[in-house]
Amino acid sequence: LALSLSLLPSHPLSLATRASLTELLSPQMGKDIVWFLKRWAKTYLLVDEKLYEQISIPLSMAFGADTEGAQWIVGYLLEKVINNLSVWSSEPELANDTVELLVCLVEKRERANIVVQCENWWNLAKQFASRSPPLDLLSSSVQRSLMKALVLGGFAHMDSDTKQQYWTEVLHPLQQRFLNLINQENFPQICQEESVKREIVATLEALCGIAEATQIDNVASLFSFLMDFLSSCIGLMEVYRNTPETVNLIIEVFVEVAHKQICYLGESKSMKLYEVCLTLLQVYSKNNLGRKRADVAAEEDQYQDLLLIMELLTNLLSKEFIDFSDTDEVFRGQEQGSGAAGRSVSAADVVLFGVNIILPLMSQDLLKFPSLCNQYYKLITFICEIFPEKIPQLPEELFKSLMYSLELGMTSMSSEVSQLCLEALSPLAEQCAKTQEKDTPLFIATRHFLKLVFDMLVLQKHNTEITVAAGEALYTLVCLHQAEYKELVESLLATQRDAVIYQRLADAFNKLTASSTPPSMDRKQKVDFLKSLEEFVSNVGGLLCVK
């Protein structure tokens, strides 16, 4: 039914609109049709034949490259999108699915090359750029996706004059309206007016959409465009510091830029992003220093703030292990002569400053939010894995908070969180082993964690999924604190009154460390220890568990 309706020679929705019968149309049917069309277009329209050994000749002749069928269906689908957005702008789910169909048409360059030749595409771009109805009535998330589609379309094949005209019509109005608004002398006085807030929110959503459109071949252009806005967004943090939803959206712009672009940026561009993110966090910290949030709504606002900040820090950290940057290819020489010699801010600086903000605010009540809790522990695990040398340098109270968080996560949270905390312990123990300093707070803390991990594996019931992570943590801690480990084993054996259980435990412990005596930070020894640990757990499991 969806197929037959969607391929009628005259578009049924436009016919219904002209006849003033749109109220008789079913949004659910429209949603089903768009669902089908998106998947059909993604699968069959302008298929990359080089990816297949064999391909249907009728399909290739009908909807392949340089065919009239492909041009016709692209035009038809574009008309479908425009009609849906005109008639059903108040149906959020249908409008969102419709824009996703549009994104599908332009995210692949071969399809986008046809789309930008359609007059309807240019009309849509102009209408959206001028914030004309009914597109200005679309929900924020739909407007974000529509901007993403328009930006992706702008990187289709066009001559230089046409491309310049396109960007002038799509992005220039956004920039001009924003600058004209925030540069008004009375902006601080009018910033809370509904029309002004609506314009600011629409601009921020558009910036998120632009960031989401990032690809390796357009990152240079989009990064330069977005960086011009990010400094202004920091100014907005001051103006809207008492408007949580706007603050959240401002932070989200930074989150999206870091998420989509950091992996493509060379060193100097990355430092520019680090610097502006650090300034954002400094402003946020200043605006929230000592602020009391007593009611439930305020706590939820803080939950959203912290979740976004942690996402931002995690995205910045990802640069350390996911890096696709190629300065010459991506930025074409823009970064020459601006290397590490001029380094001012690093990812570690930004992340550790962010941790200074987050840790004091992370109460046990906030950790009851599952998504916030998981993001928090992912972040501190990443920090311990990537920058273990920075942990001993933390201020005393911050260091204590971090250690307490790890202990709380190991002992009182879900198995997923417990595993993350265990994964954080190994690099910390290895860092202590490197420095050979035995009077540092980190060295003392790892001794405490040795007992916690030992008790978890030997005395407590635990999820078998965390056995490997617990085993790796235990091994590195044993290497660091061999005498203390021996004391724990002897103390445990001394409590056994049953001779059979005593001997069984003694044999199991001897076998556990037999392959790594004396234990050292050697990969092969660690692997042998982990193999022995599986047998150890199966042999002593249930003998000593106290809970």
C-alpha positions in Angstrom: 0.0 0.0 0.0 2.9 2.4 0.9 4.5 1.6 -2.4 1.4 2.2 -4.5 0.6 5.4 -2.7 4.1 6.8 -3.0 4.5 6.1 -6.7 1.3 7.6 -8.0 2.0 9.9 -11.0 0.6 12.9 -9.3 1.6 13.5 -5.8 -1.5 12.7 -3.6 -0.5 15.1 -0.8 -0.2 18.1 -3.1 -3.6 17.2 -4.7 -5.2 17.0 -1.3 -3.6 20.3 -0.3 -5.0 22.1 -3.4 -8.4 20.5 -2.7 -8.3 21.6 1.0 -8.7 18.0 2.1 -5.5 17.6 4.2 -7.5 17.0 7.4 -8.7 13.7 5.8 -5.1 12.4 5.4 -3.6 10.1 8.0 -0.3 11.2 9.6 0.4 7.5 10.5 0.0 6.5 6.8 2.3 9.4 5.9 4.8 8.1 8.5 4.7 4.6 7.1 5.2 5.9 3.5 8.3 7.9 4.6 9.6 4.9 6.5 9.5 2.8 3.4 10.8 5.5 1.0 13.9 6.2 3.2 14.9 2.5 3.3 14.1 2.0 -0.4 16.2 5.1 -1.4 19.1 4.1 0.9 19.2 0.6 -0.5 18.3 0.9 -4.2 18.7 4.5 -5.4 22.1 5.2 -7.1 23.7 2.1 -5.8 27.5 2.1 -5.9 28.0 -0.7 -8.4 31.7 -1.0 -7.6 30.8 -2.5 -4.2 29.1 -5.5 -5.8 30.4 -8.4 -7.9 26.9 -8.8 -9.5 24.0 -6.4 -9.6 20.5 -6.5 -11.1 20.7 -5.0 -14.7 17.0 -3.7 -14.5 17.8 -2.0 -11.2 20.9 -0.4 -12.5 19.1 0.7 -15.7 16.2 2.1 -13.8 17.8 3.8 -10.8 21.6 3.7 -11.4 24.0 6.6 -12.2 23.2 8.9 -15.1 19.7 7.5 -15.6 16.5 9.4 -16.1 14.8 7.2 -13.5 17.2 8.2 -10.8 16.7 11.9 -11.6 13.0 11.5 -11.6 12.8 9.6 -8.3 15.1 12.1 -6.6 12.9 15.0 -7.7 9.8 13.0 -6.6 11.2 12.3 -3.2 12.3 15.9 -2.7 8.7 17.1 -3.6 7.4 14.5 -1.1 9.7 16.0 1.6 8.6 19.6 0.9 4.9 18.7 0.9 5.1 16.8 4.1 6.9 19.6 5.9 4.3 22.1 4.5 1.3 20.1 5.6 2.5 18.2 8.7 4.9 20.6 10.4 2.9 20.1 13.6 3.4 16.3 13.6 6.8 15.9 15.2 7.4 12.2 14.4 6.3 12.5 10.8 8.3 15.7 10.3 11.4 14.1 11.8 11.1 11.0 9.6 10.6 13.3 6.6 13.8 15.2 7.3 15.6 12.0 7.8 14.6 11.0 4.3 16.0 14.3 3.1 19.3 13.6 5.0 19.4 10.2 3.2 19.1 11.9 -0.2 22.1 14.2 0.4 24.4 12.2 2.7 25.7 10.3 -0.3 27.4 12.6 -2.8 26.0 10.9 -6.0 22.4 11.5 -4.8 23.3 15.0 -3.5 24.6 16.0 -7.0 21.1 15.4 -8.4 19.3 17.0 -5.5 21.0 20.3 -5.8 20.0 20.6 -9.4 16.4 20.7 -8.4 14.7 24.1 -8.1 12.7 22.8 -5.1 15.9 22.3 -3.2 17.0 25.9 -3.5 13.5 27.1 -2.6 13.6 24.9 0.5 17.0 26.3 1.5 15.9 29.9 1.1 12.7 29.3 3.0 14.5 27.7 5.9 17.3 30.3 6.0 14.7 33.1 6.1 12.8 31.3 9.0 9.6 31.5 6.9 6.5 29.5 7.9 5.7 26.7 8.1 9.4 25.6 8.5 9.9 28.0 11.4 7.1 26.0 13.2 9.1 22.7 13.1 10.3 21.3 16.4 13.9 22.1 17.4 15.2 18.6 16.7 13.6 18.6 13.2 15.1 22.0 12.5 18.5 20.7 13.6 18.3 17.7 11.2 17.0 20.0 8.4 20.1 22.2 8.8 22.3 19.1 8.7 20.7 18.1 5.4 21.1 21.6 3.9 24.8 21.7 4.9 25.5 18.2 3.5 23.8 19.3 0.2 26.1 22.3 0.0 29.1 20.0 -0.5 27.6 18.4 -3.6 29.3 19.1 -7.0 28.7 22.7 -8.0 30.8 25.3 -9.8 32.5 27.8 -7.4 30.1 30.6 -8.1 27.1 28.5 -7.5 28.6 27.1 -4.3 29.4 30.5 -3.1 25.8 31.6 -3.8 24.4 28.6 -2.0 26.4 29.3 1.2 25.5 33.0 1.0 21.8 32.0 1.0 22.0 29.2 3.6 24.6 30.2 6.2 25.1 33.9 5.8 21.6 34.8 7.0 22.1 32.6 10.1 25.3 34.4 10.9 24.0 37.9 10.2 20.8 37.5 12.3 22.8 36.1 15.2 25.4 38.9 15.2 22.8 41.6 14.7 20.9 40.3 17.7 23.7 39.8 20.2 25.5 43.1 19.2 22.5 45.2 20.1 23.3 47.5 23.0 20.1 46.5 24.9 20.6 42.7 24.3 21.0 42.0 28.1 17.7 43.7 28.7 15.7 42.0 25.9 17.4 38.6 26.0 14.5 37.0 28.0 11.8 38.2 25.5 10.2 35.2 23.9 11.0 36.2 20.3 14.7 36.8 21.2 15.0 33.5 23.1 13.3 31.7 20.1 15.9 33.2 17.7 18.8 32.2 20.0 17.5 28.6 20.4 16.9 28.3 16.7 20.5 29.4 16.0 22.0 27.0 18.6 20.0 24.1 17.1 21.2 25.1 13.7 24.8 25.1 14.9 24.3 21.6 16.3 22.9 20.5 12.9 26.0 22.1 11.1 28.3 20.1 13.4 26.4 16.9 12.8 27.0 17.3 9.0 30.7 17.1 9.5 32.6 14.7 7.2 36.3 14.4 6.5 36.0 16.3 3.3 34.1 19.3 4.7 35.6 19.5 8.3 38.0 22.3 7.4 35.2 24.6 6.2 32.7 23.8 8.9 35.3 24.0 11.7 36.3 27.6 10.7 32.6 28.6 10.4 31.7 27.1 13.8 34.7 28.5 15.6 33.4 32.0 14.8 30.3 31.2 16.8 31.8 29.3 19.8 33.3 32.4 21.4 29.9 34.2 21.1 28.2 31.2 22.6 30.5 31.6 25.7 29.2 35.2 26.0 25.6 33.8 25.9 26.5 31.6 28.9 26.8 34.8 31.0 23.6 36.3 29.6 21.5 33.1 30.1 23.2 31.8 33.3 19.8 31.6 35.0 18.1 29.9 32.1 19.1 26.2 32.4 17.6 25.0 29.1 19.5 27.6 27.2 22.7 26.9 29.0 22.3 23.2 28.3 21.8 23.9 24.6 24.9 26.1 24.5 27.0 23.3 26.1 25.4 20.9 23.6 26.8 22.9 20.7 30.3 22.3 22.1 29.6 18.7 22.7 28.5 18.2 19.0 31.5 20.1 17.6 33.9 18.0 19.8 32.1 14.8 19.0 32.0 15.2 15.2 35.2 17.1 14.5 37.9 16.5 17.1 39.1 13.2 15.4 39.8 15.1 12.1 41.6 18.1 13.6 45.3 18.6 13.4 47.3 19.8 16.5 46.8 23.6 16.2 43.1 23.3 15.4 42.6 20.9 18.3 44.3 23.4 20.6 41.9 26.1 19.5 39.0 23.8 20.4 40.6 22.9 23.7 41.1 26.6 24.5 37.5 27.6 23.8 36.2 24.5 25.7 38.3 25.5 28.7 36.9 29.0 28.6 33.4 27.6 28.5 34.1 25.4 31.6 35.6 28.4 33.4 32.5 30.5 32.8 30.2 27.6 33.8 32.3 27.1 37.0 32.2 30.8 37.9 28.4 31.0 37.3 27.7 27.9 39.4 30.2 28.3 42.2 28.5 27.9 45.5 25.1 27.8 43.9 22.5 25.8 46.0 20.0 23.7 44.2 17.5 22.5 46.7 14.4 21.5 44.7 13.9 18.5 42.4 13.7 20.6 39.2 17.0 22.3 40.1 18.6 19.0 40.7 17.4 17.7 37.3 18.9 20.9 35.7 22.2 20.2 37.3 21.9 16.6 36.1 21.6 17.8 32.5 24.5 20.3 32.9 26.8 17.6 34.3 25.9 15.0 31.8 26.6 17.3 28.9 29.9 18.5 30.4 31.0 14.9 30.9 30.1 14.1 27.3 32.2 17.1 26.2 35.2 15.9 28.2 34.8 12.4 27.0 34.7 13.6 23.4 37.8 15.6 23.9 39.6 12.6 25.5 38.7 10.5 22.5 41.3 12.4 20.4 43.9 10.5 22.3 42.9 7.1 20.8 40.8 8.0 17.7 42.7 10.3 15.4 42.0 10.5 11.7 43.7 13.9 11.2 46.0 14.5 8.3 47.1 18.1 8.3 48.1 18.3 4.7 45.0 16.7 3.3 42.2 18.0 5.6 43.4 21.6 6.2 45.6 22.0 3.2 48.5 23.7 4.9 46.4 26.0 7.2 48.3 24.6 10.2 51.9 24.9 9.0 54.2 26.7 11.4 51.8 26.3 14.3 52.9 23.1 16.0 53.6 22.0 19.5 56.1 24.8 20.1 53.2 27.2 20.7 51.2 24.8 22.7 49.2 26.5 25.4 46.3 24.2 26.3 46.1 20.4 26.0 43.3 17.9 26.3 44.6 17.0 29.8 44.3 20.7 30.9 40.6 20.9 29.8 39.6 17.5 31.1 41.2 17.9 34.5 39.7 21.4 34.9 36.4 19.8 34.0 36.9 17.1 36.7 37.5 19.9 39.2 34.0 21.1 38.4 32.3 17.8 38.3 33.7 15.8 41.3 32.6 18.2 44.0 29.0 18.2 42.6 28.6 14.5 42.2 26.4 13.5 45.1 25.1 10.0 45.7 21.6 11.3 44.8 22.8 12.5 41.4 24.5 9.1 40.9 21.0 7.5 41.1 20.4 8.8 37.5 21.7 5.7 35.5 22.9 7.6 32.4 24.7 10.2 34.5 26.3 7.5 36.7 27.5 5.6 33.6 28.9 8.7 31.9 30.6 9.8 35.1 32.4 6.5 35.6 33.3 6.2 31.9 34.9 9.6 32.1 37.0 8.9 35.2 38.1 5.5 33.8 39.2 7.2 30.5 41.2 9.8 32.6 42.9 7.1 34.6 43.7 5.1 31.5 44.9 8.0 29.3 46.5 10.4 31.9 47.5 8.2 34.9 50.5 10.4 35.6 48.1 13.4 36.2 46.1 11.6 39.0 48.9 12.0 41.7 49.0 15.7 40.8 45.4 16.4 41.7 44.6 18.6 44.7 44.3 16.6 47.9 40.5 17.0 48.2 39.9 16.2 44.5 42.2 13.2 44.8 40.2 11.9 47.8 36.9 12.5 45.9 38.2 10.5 42.9 39.4 7.6 45.1 36.1 7.6 47.0 34.2 7.5 43.7 36.2 4.5 42.5 35.5 2.7 45.8 31.8 3.5 45.7 31.5 2.4 42.1 33.2 -0.9 42.8 31.2 -1.8 45.9 27.8 -0.1 45.5 27.0 0.3 41.8 26.0 -1.9 38.9 28.3 -4.6 37.5 28.9 -2.3 34.4 30.1 0.5 36.7 32.1 -1.9 38.9 33.9 -3.1 35.8 34.8 0.4 34.7 36.3 1.1 38.2 38.3 -2.1 38.1 39.6 -1.1 34.6 40.7 2.3 36.1 42.8 0.6 38.8 45.3 -1.2 36.6 46.8 2.0 35.0 47.0 3.6 38.4 48.9 0.7 39.8 51.2 0.6 36.8 51.9 4.4 37.3 52.9 3.7 40.9 55.2 0.9 39.7 56.9 3.3 37.2 57.6 6.0 39.7 58.7 3.7 42.5 57.5 6.2 45.1 56.0 4.5 48.1 54.9 7.4 50.2 52.5 9.0 47.8 48.7 9.1 48.4 48.2 7.1 45.2 50.5 4.3 46.4 48.6 4.2 49.8 45.3 4.2 48.0 46.2 1.3 45.7 47.1 -0.7 48.9 43.5 -0.1 50.1 42.1 -1.2 46.7 44.2 -4.4 46.8 42.1 -5.5 49.8 38.8 -4.5 48.2 39.6 -6.4 45.0 40.9 -9.4 46.9 37.7 -9.5 49.0 35.5 -9.1 45.9 37.1 -12.1 44.2 37.6 -14.4 47.2 35.0 -13.5 49.8 32.0 -12.0 47.9 29.6 -13.1 45.2 30.2 -11.2 42.1 29.1 -11.1 38.5 31.3 -13.4 36.4 31.4 -10.7 33.7 33.7 -8.6 35.8 36.1 -11.5 36.7 38.6 -10.6 33.9 38.7 -6.9 34.9 39.0 -7.8 38.6 41.7 -10.3 37.8 43.7 -7.7 35.8 43.3 -5.2 38.6 44.3 -7.8 41.2 47.4 -8.8 39.3 48.8 -5.3 38.9 48.0 -4.5 42.6 49.7 -7.7 43.7 52.8 -6.8 41.7 52.8 -3.4 43.5 52.0 -4.8 47.0 53.5 -8.3 47.2 54.0 -8.3 50.9 50.5 -7.0 51.6 49.0 -9.7 49.3 50.9 -12.4 51.2 49.5 -11.0 54.5 45.9 -11.1 53.1 46.3 -14.8 52.0 47.9 -15.8 55.4 45.3 -13.9 57.3 42.5 -15.6 55.4 44.0 -19.1 55.9 44.5 -18.4 59.6 40.7 -18.0 60.0 40.0 -21.5 58.6 39.1 -24.1 61.2 38.2 -26.8 58.7 41.4 -28.6 57.7 39.9 -29.7 54.3 38.9 -26.1 53.4 42.2 -24.8 54.7 44.2 -27.2 52.4 42.0 -26.6 49.4 42.4 -22.8 49.8 46.2 -23.1 50.3 46.6 -25.2 47.2 44.4 -22.9 45.2 46.4 -19.8 46.2 49.7 -21.5 45.5 48.6 -22.6 42.1 47.2 -19.1 41.4 50.6 -17.4 41.7 52.8 -20.3 40.7 53.2 -19.1 37.1 54.2 -15.6 38.2 56.6 -15.8 41.1 57.7 -13.2 41.8 54.9 -11.3 40.0 56.0 -8.5 37.7 54.3 -6.2 35.1 54.9 -8.7 32.4 52.2 -9.3 29.9 52.8 -13.1 29.6 52.8 -13.5 33.4 49.5 -11.5 33.5 47.9 -13.8 30.9 49.0 -16.9 32.8 47.7 -15.4 36.1 44.3 -14.7 34.5 44.1 -18.3 33.2 44.9 -19.6 36.7 42.3 -17.2 38.2 39.5 -18.8 36.3 40.4 -22.1 37.8 40.9 -20.5 41.2 37.4 -18.9 41.2 35.7 -22.2 40.2 37.6 -24.1 42.9 37.0 -21.8 45.8 33.7 -20.3 44.7 31.1 -20.7 47.4 33.6 -21.8 50.1 34.0 -18.3 51.6 31.4 -16.0 50.1 29.8 -13.9 52.9 27.3 -12.1 50.7 
